[in-house]
Amino acid sequence: MCLAPSQVILSTDEAGAVAPPIFTSVGLDAVNGPGDVFVIQSLLNRRLPKPHTEVPVTGAMDPGTVLAIKAFQAVVMGMNPPTGHVAPGSPTYYALAARPLVAKEQAPTPRFGHVGIVPPEIIEAARASLKRWGVPPSITLAQWIVESAWGAAMPPDSNNPFGIKALEGQPAVESETREVIDGKVVTMVARFRRFASMSEAFELHGKLLSTGSPYRAAMEVVKDPDRFADALTGVYATDPQYGTTLKWVMDNYRLKQYD
């Protein structure tokens, strides 16, 4: 449950300074003033689930910062789906600015949502997809990161980190999702496939890309992950920046080493 602003104890640094406010929105579909982005990046590094890699504090918005906001919203705030957006005075801002819990108060370490860290079992599942279906692990891992915010945001009880929709008669759960339609982000309820395990989700994801007719163009450039990512834009996801985001994630988190 999100706390009201009056209930939040703002975090302080070692000198006792209170976390600074932001004056414009930050993140996805936001104003992203450099000073405000700098503040949110700094707060993310204090408040993201540990362990995590540091979010570069540059004042420039990038896909990694958006994904970090989503991971924070999903793990710490229980937001599903996360928005990747922080507005001034919003619950997300106050959650980020709140004083971190002391060690004895901290919740158990979550399984997923550790920004910059891909669990070994996820790497192994991506490599298994390469052996069976020929899909590059860099693509599989990038989609796992982007679609589920480091595994933290999946439709409830679905074991579905890839946002795979359910066909008629398939096991499914209903969950809100955000799609880009006519250039606008629209929230809707959709039926997502429910899997018995994470490995089953990776198996179907590989099969979908390898054999599905919409992804034929992507599989024709399977040896080039960047071109593969571009071929998924507007096909796997409605986001016109989908391929650009996947490429950024592959490069900045060195995912091509797994290919």
C-alpha positions in Angstrom: 0.0 0.0 0.0 1.3 3.4 -0.9 1.7 5.9 1.9 0.3 9.4 1.8 2.9 12.2 1.6 2.3 13.1 5.2 3.2 9.6 6.3 6.5 9.4 4.5 9.8 9.9 6.2 12.0 11.3 3.5 15.4 9.9 3.1 18.5 11.8 4.1 22.2 11.5 3.2 25.0 11.4 5.7 24.9 15.1 6.1 21.2 15.0 7.0 20.0 16.6 3.8 16.4 15.6 2.8 15.9 14.0 -0.7 15.4 16.8 -3.2 12.0 17.2 -4.9 11.4 17.0 -8.7 9.6 19.6 -10.6 8.8 17.8 -13.8 7.8 14.2 -14.6 10.6 11.6 -15.2 10.6 8.3 -17.1 8.4 7.0 -19.8 6.2 9.6 -21.6 7.7 12.3 -19.3 9.2 15.7 -19.5 12.6 14.4 -18.3 14.3 17.7 -17.3 18.0 16.9 -16.7 17.9 18.0 -13.0 14.9 15.9 -12.2 16.3 12.9 -14.1 19.5 13.3 -12.0 17.5 13.2 -8.8 15.5 10.1 -9.7 18.6 8.2 -10.9 20.3 9.0 -7.6 17.3 7.9 -5.6 17.0 4.6 -7.6 20.6 3.7 -6.7 19.6 4.1 -3.0 16.3 2.3 -3.1 16.5 -0.5 -5.8 16.4 -4.1 -4.5 20.0 -5.2 -3.7 22.1 -6.4 -5.2 21.9 -4.3 -8.4 24.2 -2.5 -10.8 24.4 1.2 -10.4 22.1 3.3 -12.6 24.4 5.9 -14.3 23.6 9.3 -12.8 23.8 11.4 -15.9 20.7 13.5 -15.9 19.9 12.0 -19.3 16.9 9.7 -19.7 17.7 6.3 -21.2 15.9 2.9 -21.5 17.9 1.5 -18.5 16.5 4.2 -16.2 12.9 3.5 -17.3 13.4 -0.2 -16.7 14.9 0.6 -13.3 11.8 2.7 -12.4 9.6 -0.2 -13.5 11.5 -2.7 -11.4 11.3 -0.5 -8.4 7.6 0.0 -8.9 7.0 -3.7 -9.3 9.1 -5.0 -6.4 8.9 -2.2 -3.8 5.5 -0.8 -4.5 3.7 -3.9 -5.9 2.6 -2.0 -9.0 1.5 -4.3 -11.8 1.9 -3.3 -14.5 4.4 -0.6 -13.6 4.3 2.6 -15.5 7.9 3.6 -15.6 6.8 7.1 -14.9 7.5 9.3 -11.9 5.4 12.5 -11.4 6.2 15.2 -8.8 4.4 14.4 -5.6 3.4 11.0 -6.9 3.4 7.8 -4.8 6.4 6.6 -6.8 8.4 9.7 -5.9 7.5 9.5 -2.2 8.4 5.7 -2.3 11.8 6.6 -3.8 12.4 9.5 -1.4 11.4 7.5 1.7 14.1 6.7 4.2 15.5 3.2 3.4 14.7 0.5 5.9 17.4 -0.5 8.3 18.7 -4.1 7.9 16.4 -5.7 10.5 13.3 -4.1 8.9 14.1 -5.1 5.3 11.9 -7.5 3.4 13.4 -10.8 2.1 15.5 -10.4 -1.0 13.2 -10.8 -4.0 14.0 -13.5 -6.6 13.8 -11.0 -9.5 14.0 -7.3 -10.1 17.7 -6.9 -9.5 18.6 -4.3 -12.1 21.7 -5.3 -14.2 21.7 -8.8 -12.9 20.4 -11.8 -14.9 19.9 -14.9 -12.7 21.8 -18.0 -13.8 18.6 -20.0 -14.4 17.4 -17.3 -16.8 20.7 -17.4 -18.8 20.5 -21.2 -19.0 16.9 -21.0 -20.2 18.0 -18.5 -23.0 20.8 -20.8 -24.0 18.4 -23.8 -24.1 16.2 -21.7 -26.5 19.2 -21.2 -28.7 19.9 -24.9 -28.9 16.3 -25.9 -29.6 15.0 -23.0 -31.6 18.0 -21.0 -32.8 17.0 -17.7 -31.1 20.0 -15.7 -30.0 20.3 -15.6 -26.1 21.0 -11.8 -26.4 17.5 -11.3 -27.9 15.8 -13.7 -25.5 17.4 -12.0 -22.4 16.8 -8.5 -23.7 13.1 -9.3 -24.2 13.0 -10.9 -20.7 14.4 -7.6 -19.3 12.2 -5.3 -21.3 8.9 -7.2 -21.1 9.1 -8.0 -17.4 11.4 -5.3 -15.9 14.1 -7.7 -14.9 11.6 -10.4 -14.1 9.7 -8.3 -11.6 6.6 -7.4 -13.5 4.6 -10.3 -14.9 0.8 -10.9 -15.1 -0.1 -12.4 -11.7 0.3 -16.2 -11.4 1.4 -16.5 -15.0 5.1 -17.4 -15.1 5.0 -15.3 -18.3 7.8 -12.8 -18.5 7.4 -12.2 -22.2 3.9 -10.8 -22.4 2.7 -13.7 -24.6 -1.0 -13.4 -25.2 -3.3 -16.4 -24.8 -5.2 -18.0 -27.6 -8.7 -19.3 -27.2 -8.7 -22.4 -25.0 -5.2 -21.9 -23.6 -4.5 -21.4 -19.9 -4.7 -17.7 -19.2 -4.8 -14.9 -16.7 -6.3 -11.5 -17.2 -4.1 -8.5 -16.5 -3.8 -4.8 -17.4 -1.3 -3.9 -20.1 -0.1 -0.8 -21.9 -0.1 -0.7 -25.7 0.8 2.1 -28.1 -2.1 2.8 -30.4 -2.0 5.6 -32.9 1.0 7.0 -31.1 -0.8 7.1 -27.7 -0.2 4.8 -24.7 -3.5 3.1 -23.9 -4.2 0.9 -20.8 -6.3 -2.2 -21.4 -7.1 -5.6 -20.0 -5.8 -8.6 -22.0 -5.6 -12.3 -21.6 -2.1 -13.6 -21.1 -0.8 -17.1 -21.4 -0.3 -18.9 -18.1 2.6 -21.3 -17.9 3.3 -24.0 -15.4 6.9 -23.0 -15.1 9.4 -20.3 -16.3 11.2 -22.9 -18.4 7.9 -23.6 -20.2 7.6 -19.9 -21.0 11.1 -19.8 -22.5 10.3 -22.8 -24.5 7.2 -21.4 -26.1 8.9 -18.0 -26.6 11.6 -19.6 -28.6 9.2 -21.7 -30.6 7.0 -18.6 -31.3 9.9 -16.6 -32.7 11.4 -19.6 -34.6 8.2 -20.9 -36.3 5.7 -18.1 -36.2 5.0 -16.5 -39.5 5.1 -12.9 -38.2 8.7 -13.4 -37.2 10.0 -14.9 -40.4 11.8 -11.6 -41.3 13.5 -11.7 -37.9 14.7 -15.3 -38.3 16.1 -14.5 -41.7 18.7 -12.2 -39.9 19.1 -14.4 -36.9 22.9 -14.1 -37.0 22.6 -10.3 -36.5 20.9 -9.6 -33.1 20.6 -5.8 -33.9 18.7 -6.5 -37.1 16.7 -9.2 -35.4 15.6 -6.6 -32.8 14.6 -4.1 -35.5 12.5 -6.8 -37.2 10.5 -7.3 -34.0 9.4 -3.6 -33.8 5.7 -3.3 -34.6 5.5 -7.1 -34.7 6.2 -8.5 -31.3 5.3 -5.2 -29.6 3.4 -2.0 -30.6 6.1 0.3 -29.2 7.7 2.0 -32.2 11.0 2.2 -30.2 10.9 -1.5 -29.3 13.9 -2.5 -31.4 15.9 0.5 -30.3 15.2 -0.4 -26.6 16.2 -4.0 -27.2 19.5 -2.9 -28.8 20.3 -0.5 -26.0 19.7 -3.2 -23.4 21.8 -5.8 -25.3 24.7 -3.3 -25.6 24.6 -1.8 -22.2 24.2 -5.0 -20.3 26.6 -6.9 -22.6 24.1 -9.6 -23.5 25.7 -10.6 -26.7 28.4 -12.4 -24.7 25.9 -15.2 -24.2 25.5 -15.7 -28.0 
